[in-house]
Structure formats: structure tokens, C-alpha cells
Amino acid sequence: MSEPSIPRPTRGYAVAVWAAAVLIGATLGVAAGLVTQNAWIGIGVGAAVIALVGLSSVLAVRRGGHGTVEGAPPWTGDAAARHHNGAS
């Protein structure tokens, strides 16, 4: 019995997510820099937003395995015999 694989982000999806993250981060970084009149705050806010948006998007795709065989605990399903000593 073959188990379904966990969907992984494709290269195109990853490029699109990170490009959107850079666009959003740059926009918010420039806005923060203009509001505070401090370029370093704008750079910091932009970098933080890029990291948060990009990483959270990629991690959200990797969590797509929940609800599949791979997302189940090891003591359930076909793997139960390998991980459980037989006691109830």
C-alpha cells in the first residue's frame, strides 16, 4: 500500500511567495521609515516583514500533510503494529 506524499512547495511557488514577501516588506519598510523619519527603523521593519511573510507562507504549505497518513500519530493506522506493544 503506497502512502500519499506530503505536498511540497514547487520552485515557482517559492519564488512567487518570496517575491510577494519582498514587495510587502519593502512597502511596509518604506512606510515605517517615512513615518518615523528613521531609515534604520524602516530597514528593520521591512526585513522583519519579509522574513515573517515568506517563512510563514512556506511553512503553511509544508503543514499541508495534516490529515494524511504522514500527519497521523505513529500509533495509528498501518504503523500501529510497529510502534505499539499490543496492550490496550
DACOR-V756330 format. One record per residue. N is the residue number from 0. PHI is phi in whole degrees, 0 to 359 (NA if undefined). OMEGA is omega in whole degrees, 0 to 359 (NA if undefined). D_CENTER is the distance of its C-alpha to the mean C-alpha in whole Angstrom. Layout:
n=N phi=PHI omega=OMEGA d_center=D_CENTER
n=N phi=PHI omega=OMEGA d_center=D_CENTER
This chain:
n=0 phi=NA omega=179 d_center=29
n=1 phi=270 omega=181 d_center=26
n=2 phi=266 omega=179 d_center=23
n=3 phi=293 omega=181 d_center=20
n=4 phi=276 omega=177 d_center=17
n=5 phi=285 omega=179 d_center=14
n=6 phi=296 omega=178 d_center=12
n=7 phi=251 omega=178 d_center=11
n=8 phi=294 omega=177 d_center=10
n=9 phi=281 omega=180 d_center=13
n=10 phi=299 omega=180 d_center=14
n=11 phi=296 omega=178 d_center=15
n=12 phi=296 omega=181 d_center=12
n=13 phi=297 omega=179 d_center=10
n=14 phi=295 omega=180 d_center=13
n=15 phi=294 omega=180 d_center=14
n=16 phi=296 omega=182 d_center=10
n=17 phi=290 omega=176 d_center=11
n=18 phi=295 omega=177 d_center=15
n=19 phi=295 omega=179 d_center=14
n=20 phi=297 omega=179 d_center=12
n=21 phi=294 omega=179 d_center=15
n=22 phi=297 omega=179 d_center=18
n=23 phi=294 omega=180 d_center=17
n=24 phi=297 omega=179 d_center=17
n=25 phi=295 omega=180 d_center=20
n=26 phi=297 omega=181 d_center=21
n=27 phi=290 omega=177 d_center=21
n=28 phi=294 omega=178 d_center=22
n=29 phi=296 omega=179 d_center=25
n=30 phi=297 omega=179 d_center=25
n=31 phi=294 omega=178 d_center=25
n=32 phi=295 omega=179 d_center=27
n=33 phi=288 omega=181 d_center=30
n=34 phi=292 omega=183 d_center=30
n=35 phi=271 omega=183 d_center=30
n=36 phi=60 omega=181 d_center=33
n=37 phi=223 omega=183 d_center=31
n=38 phi=294 omega=182 d_center=29
n=39 phi=293 omega=176 d_center=27
n=40 phi=293 omega=177 d_center=26
n=41 phi=298 omega=178 d_center=24
n=42 phi=295 omega=180 d_center=23
n=43 phi=295 omega=179 d_center=21
n=44 phi=296 omega=179 d_center=20
n=45 phi=300 omega=180 d_center=19
n=46 phi=295 omega=180 d_center=17
n=47 phi=295 omega=180 d_center=15
n=48 phi=293 omega=178 d_center=14
n=49 phi=300 omega=181 d_center=13
n=50 phi=296 omega=182 d_center=11
n=51 phi=294 omega=182 d_center=9
n=52 phi=292 omega=182 d_center=9
n=53 phi=294 omega=182 d_center=7
n=54 phi=292 omega=180 d_center=5
n=55 phi=293 omega=178 d_center=4
n=56 phi=292 omega=180 d_center=4
n=57 phi=292 omega=179 d_center=3
n=58 phi=292 omega=178 d_center=1
n=59 phi=296 omega=178 d_center=4
n=60 phi=291 omega=181 d_center=6
n=61 phi=292 omega=177 d_center=6
n=62 phi=283 omega=180 d_center=7
n=63 phi=296 omega=180 d_center=10
n=64 phi=283 omega=179 d_center=12
n=65 phi=294 omega=183 d_center=13
n=66 phi=94 omega=176 d_center=17
n=67 phi=260 omega=179 d_center=18
n=68 phi=298 omega=181 d_center=20
n=69 phi=293 omega=181 d_center=17
n=70 phi=277 omega=182 d_center=16
n=71 phi=279 omega=176 d_center=19
n=72 phi=297 omega=185 d_center=21
n=73 phi=293 omega=183 d_center=23
n=74 phi=270 omega=179 d_center=26
n=75 phi=247 omega=173 d_center=26
n=76 phi=70 omega=184 d_center=27
n=77 phi=293 omega=182 d_center=28
n=78 phi=279 omega=184 d_center=27
n=79 phi=300 omega=182 d_center=29
n=80 phi=295 omega=181 d_center=32
n=81 phi=280 omega=188 d_center=31
n=82 phi=248 omega=186 d_center=29
n=83 phi=235 omega=184 d_center=32
n=84 phi=277 omega=176 d_center=35
n=85 phi=101 omega=178 d_center=37
n=86 phi=287 omega=180 d_center=38
n=87 phi=278 omega=NA d_center=37
